[in-house]
Amino acid sequence: MKSGVILAFALVTKKQELFDTMAKKYNILYNGDKIYTNLTEEEYFNAMEDLASQFYETGSPKAEQLNTEIIGD
């Protein structure tokens, strides 16, 4: 039974390594200018949350002024 647990752990670890090497990165553009570059998925979501909060406080940036570039790793 022990060898089965070790094998399962090894397979999960290999899948995670493969996923990490294929992870995408993100750029956020405001009116065509890059304001955030080479973000991980978590960093991207945090930046978008910050931009949304900024919009509700100041009225800018508007959604139509923002674009996302998805880049490979």
ZARO-658651 format. One line per field, with one value per residue: y, z, x of N, C-alpha, C, O in turn; residue in one letter. Coordinates in nm, 4 decimals. Layout:
REM residues N
n_north = (Y	...)
n_up = (Z	...)
n_east = (X	...)
ca_north = (Y	...)
ca_up = (Z	...)
ca_east = (X	...)
c_north = (Y	...)
c_up = (Z	...)
c_east = (X	...)
o_north = (Y	...)
o_up = (Z	...)
o_east = (X	...)
residuo = (A	...)
This chain:
REM residues 73
n_north = (-0.1204	0.1204	0.1821	0.2444	0.4859	0.6480	0.6411	0.7655	1.0202	1.0988	1.1106	1.3183	1.5276	1.5450	1.6183	1.8706	2.0045	2.0043	2.1600	2.4033	2.4745	2.5295	2.7473	3.0492	3.3926	3.7351	4.0567	4.3817	4.6341	4.9837	5.2010	5.1163	5.1268	4.9470	4.8718	4.6885	4.4140	4.0833	3.9198	3.6717	3.4396	3.4788	3.7292	3.8796	3.8675	4.0000	4.2554	4.3318	4.3418	4.5556	4.7602	4.7641	4.8500	5.1015	5.2171	5.2330	5.4151	5.6450	5.6618	5.5947	5.3587	5.3001	5.0070	4.9665	5.0863	4.9181	4.6390	4.2971	4.1110	3.7861	3.5917	3.3392	3.1196)
n_up = (0.0000	0.0716	-0.1407	-0.3428	-0.2543	-0.2607	-0.5356	-0.6367	-0.5244	-0.6570	-0.9219	-0.9040	-0.8345	-1.0674	-1.2543	-1.1533	-1.1913	-1.4717	-1.5277	-1.4141	-1.5827	-1.8118	-1.7545	-1.8063	-1.8675	-1.8017	-1.9411	-1.8661	-2.0284	-2.0563	-2.2338	-2.4505	-2.3530	-2.1697	-1.8395	-1.6430	-1.6389	-1.7410	-1.5496	-1.3090	-1.2895	-1.0425	-0.9644	-1.1737	-1.1295	-0.8828	-0.9578	-1.1350	-0.9575	-0.7984	-0.9904	-1.0418	-0.7947	-0.7885	-1.0010	-0.8937	-0.6953	-0.8229	-1.0816	-1.2934	-1.4133	-1.6996	-1.8095	-2.0873	-2.1538	-2.0831	-2.1602	-2.1973	-2.2420	-2.3166	-2.2571	-2.3461	-2.1382)
n_east = (0.0820	0.1983	0.3747	0.1961	0.0858	0.3104	0.3663	0.1341	0.1650	0.3982	0.3050	0.1144	0.2838	0.4430	0.2448	0.1782	0.4219	0.4319	0.2054	0.2866	0.4985	0.3615	0.2139	0.0363	0.1104	0.0256	-0.0501	-0.1612	-0.3306	-0.3823	-0.5654	-0.4087	-0.1482	0.0930	0.0325	0.0647	0.2817	0.3767	0.2397	0.1448	-0.1321	-0.2633	-0.1572	-0.2570	-0.5388	-0.5474	-0.4536	-0.6574	-0.8697	-0.7838	-0.7927	-1.0673	-1.1666	-1.0501	-1.1885	-1.4502	-1.4064	-1.3038	-1.4032	-1.2496	-1.0143	-1.2193	-1.3928	-1.3873	-1.1511	-0.9525	-0.7465	-0.6482	-0.3565	-0.2661	0.0055	0.2399	0.4408)
ca_north = (0.0000	0.2365	0.2144	0.3071	0.6250	0.7178	0.6546	0.8672	1.1490	1.1301	1.1491	1.4511	1.6222	1.5609	1.6954	2.0084	2.0600	2.0268	2.2742	2.5233	2.5123	2.5742	2.8577	3.1694	3.5212	3.8349	4.1995	4.4640	4.7584	5.0926	5.2823	5.0680	5.1290	4.8432	4.9232	4.5721	4.3194	3.9528	3.8816	3.5377	3.4450	3.5390	3.8710	3.9393	3.8870	4.1048	4.3838	4.3644	4.3810	4.6911	4.8514	4.7749	4.9357	5.2369	5.2667	5.2689	5.5328	5.7639	5.6600	5.5581	5.3391	5.2333	4.8738	4.9732	5.1383	4.8140	4.5168	4.1964	4.0266	3.6592	3.5528	3.2095	3.1245)
ca_up = (0.0000	0.0789	-0.2727	-0.4182	-0.2089	-0.3129	-0.6791	-0.6570	-0.4917	-0.7655	-1.0383	-0.8766	-0.8408	-1.2088	-1.3189	-1.1074	-1.2604	-1.6099	-1.5270	-1.3857	-1.6994	-1.9159	-1.7006	-1.8879	-1.8038	-1.8465	-1.9420	-1.8637	-2.1018	-2.0348	-2.3560	-2.5352	-2.2838	-2.0680	-1.7031	-1.5677	-1.7335	-1.6996	-1.4252	-1.2934	-1.2826	-0.9144	-0.9709	-1.2678	-1.0622	-0.7813	-1.0272	-1.1851	-0.8409	-0.7635	-1.0923	-1.0201	-0.6763	-0.8313	-1.0823	-0.8089	-0.6155	-0.9021	-1.2121	-1.3943	-1.5572	-1.7455	-1.8640	-2.2302	-2.1683	-2.0410	-2.2399	-2.1405	-2.3320	-2.2575	-2.3185	-2.3023	-2.0454)
ca_east = (0.0000	0.2850	0.4280	0.0879	0.0752	0.4282	0.3460	0.0308	0.2262	0.4918	0.2259	0.0581	0.3947	0.4784	0.1392	0.1921	0.5383	0.3911	0.1143	0.3644	0.5776	0.2709	0.1350	0.0326	0.1364	-0.0706	-0.0219	-0.2816	-0.3090	-0.4774	-0.5596	-0.3007	-0.0194	0.1050	0.0443	0.1113	0.3407	0.4272	0.1729	0.0895	-0.2787	-0.3015	-0.1231	-0.3520	-0.6673	-0.5295	-0.4450	-0.7910	-0.9489	-0.7401	-0.8458	-1.2121	-1.1842	-1.0139	-1.2993	-1.5630	-1.3691	-1.2713	-1.4682	-1.1507	-1.0316	-1.3408	-1.3674	-1.3545	-1.0155	-0.8595	-0.7324	-0.5576	-0.2784	-0.2262	0.1315	0.2899	0.5519)
c_north = (0.1256	0.2786	0.2805	0.4531	0.7061	0.7407	0.7633	1.0062	1.1932	1.1754	1.2885	1.5569	1.6479	1.6432	1.8427	2.0760	2.0922	2.1482	2.4034	2.5678	2.5639	2.6954	2.9799	3.2897	3.6241	3.9748	4.2703	4.5962	4.8573	5.1884	5.2447	5.0667	5.0213	4.9072	4.8141	4.4730	4.1912	3.9046	3.7334	3.5516	3.5137	3.6890	3.9451	3.9675	3.9944	4.2425	4.4261	4.4071	4.5233	4.7936	4.8706	4.8654	5.0812	5.2982	5.3121	5.3891	5.6588	5.7715	5.6243	5.4521	5.2664	5.1024	4.8782	5.0304	5.0324	4.6955	4.4251	4.1242	3.9009	3.6137	3.4171	3.2259	3.0989)
c_up = (0.0000	-0.0582	-0.3603	-0.3818	-0.2641	-0.4629	-0.7094	-0.6297	-0.6041	-0.8900	-1.0214	-0.8878	-0.9860	-1.2827	-1.2801	-1.1768	-1.4051	-1.6190	-1.5070	-1.5062	-1.8125	-1.8720	-1.7909	-1.8022	-1.8679	-1.8435	-1.9369	-1.9302	-2.0704	-2.1518	-2.4421	-2.4712	-2.1760	-1.9307	-1.6054	-1.6688	-1.6644	-1.5658	-1.4256	-1.2878	-1.1536	-0.9134	-1.0633	-1.2000	-0.9543	-0.8454	-1.0791	-1.0714	-0.7974	-0.8620	-1.0779	-0.9006	-0.7112	-0.9138	-0.9947	-0.7206	-0.7001	-1.0359	-1.3261	-1.3363	-1.5877	-1.8131	-2.0104	-2.2558	-2.1349	-2.1369	-2.1699	-2.2539	-2.2569	-2.3314	-2.2641	-2.2105	-2.1174)
c_east = (0.0855	0.3362	0.3219	0.0715	0.1917	0.4137	0.2434	0.0869	0.3198	0.4164	0.1661	0.1667	0.4350	0.3730	0.1488	0.3103	0.5046	0.3000	0.1914	0.4451	0.4892	0.1885	0.1453	0.0674	0.0443	-0.0102	-0.1558	-0.2473	-0.4211	-0.4613	-0.4391	-0.1627	-0.0167	0.1235	0.0852	0.1659	0.3839	0.3699	0.1360	-0.0619	-0.3245	-0.2730	-0.2197	-0.4860	-0.6580	-0.5253	-0.5819	-0.8842	-0.9130	-0.7956	-0.9965	-1.2417	-1.1553	-1.1265	-1.4157	-1.5330	-1.3567	-1.3437	-1.3732	-1.0575	-1.1613	-1.3032	-1.3258	-1.2144	-0.9084	-0.8619	-0.6335	-0.4880	-0.2414	-0.1014	0.1739	0.4087	0.6813)
o_north = (0.2253	0.3978	0.3647	0.5361	0.8193	0.8490	0.8447	1.0999	1.3102	1.2691	1.3680	1.6639	1.7628	1.7285	1.9303	2.1919	2.1969	2.2309	2.5025	2.6878	2.6351	2.7409	3.0092	3.2869	3.6014	4.0077	4.2243	4.6621	4.8202	5.2502	5.3321	5.0113	5.0062	4.9852	4.8436	4.4499	4.1902	3.8551	3.6772	3.6629	3.5975	3.7674	4.0583	4.0774	4.0720	4.3366	4.5431	4.4970	4.6023	4.9011	4.9805	4.9483	5.1720	5.4165	5.4181	5.4577	5.7673	5.8777	5.6241	5.4582	5.1818	5.0893	4.8021	5.0235	5.0548	4.6573	4.4694	4.0812	3.9080	3.5990	3.3847	3.3324	3.0990)
o_up = (-0.0632	-0.0887	-0.4438	-0.4691	-0.3090	-0.5121	-0.7992	-0.7043	-0.6422	-0.9572	-1.1154	-0.9444	-1.0232	-1.3645	-1.3645	-1.2169	-1.4559	-1.7088	-1.5750	-1.5297	-1.9005	-1.9466	-1.8452	-1.6798	-1.9767	-1.7558	-1.9964	-1.8948	-2.0594	-2.1677	-2.5002	-2.5287	-2.1000	-1.9082	-1.4968	-1.7729	-1.5473	-1.4801	-1.5292	-1.2820	-1.1564	-0.8665	-1.0355	-1.2115	-0.9366	-0.7943	-1.0686	-1.0876	-0.7636	-0.8219	-1.0993	-0.9063	-0.6689	-0.8992	-1.0186	-0.6759	-0.6557	-1.0981	-1.4426	-1.2176	-1.5106	-1.8678	-2.0527	-2.3682	-2.1560	-2.1878	-2.0939	-2.3500	-2.1450	-2.4536	-2.1485	-2.2051	-2.0553)
o_east = (0.0507	0.3408	0.3551	0.0460	0.1737	0.4456	0.2646	0.0589	0.3211	0.4595	0.1673	0.1440	0.4588	0.4073	0.1298	0.3003	0.5448	0.3159	0.1650	0.4590	0.5376	0.1017	0.2518	0.0547	-0.0087	0.0697	-0.2532	-0.1495	-0.5380	-0.3561	-0.3748	-0.0690	-0.1124	0.2160	0.1351	0.1044	0.4219	0.4431	0.1005	-0.1141	-0.4146	-0.3555	-0.2593	-0.5403	-0.7519	-0.5860	-0.6188	-0.9667	-1.0011	-0.8402	-1.0476	-1.3326	-1.2268	-1.1573	-1.4736	-1.6250	-1.3942	-1.3457	-1.4132	-1.0256	-1.2066	-1.1937	-1.2388	-1.1648	-0.7892	-0.9673	-0.5473	-0.5518	-0.1906	-0.1024	0.1465	0.4703	0.7875)
residuo = (M	K	S	G	V	I	L	A	F	A	L	V	T	K	K	Q	E	L	F	D	T	M	A	K	K	Y	N	I	L	Y	N	G	D	K	I	Y	T	N	L	T	E	E	E	Y	F	N	A	M	E	D	L	A	S	Q	F	Y	E	T	G	S	P	K	A	E	Q	L	N	T	E	I	I	G	D)
